[in-house]
Amino acid sequence: MKSLLPSLFIGISSLFLISCEEAQKVPVVSADPVPQTIQPEAYSASAFEVVDSTGKFLGFGYDIYNGSKKMIHQSTIPGEPGVNGFVSAEEAERVAKLVIHKLESNAGFPTINRAELDSLKITLQTITQ
């Protein structure tokens, strides 16, 4: 019986190694869909009026699309506190163009800071509620 135990151990170990080796040869197929590459030439922007729940005008915002899919909905001036929109559709579109440029440059998440708002001559307003 003692002489069978080492042989049995070697046999089981060999089967285990062979089965592991076979498992590595099986191709792995992921159930996750392959992410599609965003095509920079498909970006577009549109400005819109922002109103509160009572219908009070709060300024302008912008949407950024990739083809027909809305990627960003920005109803306030980015990087600024509060619910203030842009004073004009033109100002909203200037910032939207900068965001699109950042998206096309693959520069990560397209954040906007105060210096960029200043360089685009964005009017920072305070809306009283």
Secondary structure, 3 states (H helix, E strand, C coil): CCCHHHHHHHHHHHHHHHHHHHHHHCCCCCCCCCCCCCCHHHEEEEEEEEECCCCCEEEEEEEEEECCEEEEEECCCCCCCCCCCECCHHHHHHHHHHHHHHHHCCCCCCCCCHHHHHHCCCCCCCCCC
